[in-house]
């Protein structure tokens, strides 16, 4: 399920992120191969959904703790459009 818009979709259709320990905290990292250990955090492949998940603290909720989110991660999607939530 997308943390930005709430859309339910197969995992292969979503972008996967993982919160990894770094410097005493957790940092959000893109998991392109879905091979990193940890709880998967998913958004649609759209910058708008990524931004909404960040603004609404969806990544922190999903990771069950504070997460540092690099805004540059949203740039990976170009001009993708958000999908309305279900």
Secondary structure as GFF3:
##gff-version 3
##sequence-region A 1 86
A	DSSP	three_ten_helix	11	13	.	.	.	ID=ss1
A	DSSP	beta_strand	14	22	.	.	.	ID=ss2
A	DSSP	beta_strand	25	30	.	.	.	ID=ss3
A	DSSP	beta_strand	40	44	.	.	.	ID=ss4
A	DSSP	alpha_helix	47	55	.	.	.	ID=ss5
A	DSSP	alpha_helix	58	63	.	.	.	ID=ss6
A	DSSP	three_ten_helix	71	77	.	.	.	ID=ss7
###
